[in-house]
Amino acid sequence: MAAFVRSLVLALMVSRFINIMASDDDPYDAICSPIWGYFPDCAEYLGGLSHHLPKKCCHSIRKLNEIAKKTKKGPKVVCFCIEAYMVPQDFHLKPSRIKKLPKKCHTDILFPISETMNCSFDER
């Protein structure tokens, strides 16, 4: 039952994401592909699977910030793509790691990021 609910939530989330992006005329994969290329560099650290922050993660955060700055909807796009990456894997981020990331990478994070990545309710 839980897997069905997760699948339903993901389907609704993707549908909402597509509606948000409809004005940009870009296919879903083309939009999320670069984000999915960068986020995994930080996923193990943020998820608590690694104690070491890879240098590549900070570079990737800067790249994700650049994507977030490109359009008004940019932060929401980055959030939805990260959420779409995480939900099928039932992957959760550690709040303490998220909090430390800006200082460790010497940069602000310009997109919503949280333990469960629920972009539907984050108005950032």
Salt bridges, closest charged atoms under 4 A:
GLU66 OE1 - LYS63 NZ 3.88
ASP90 OD1 - ARG6 NE 3.71
ASP90 OD1 - HIS92 NE2 3.34
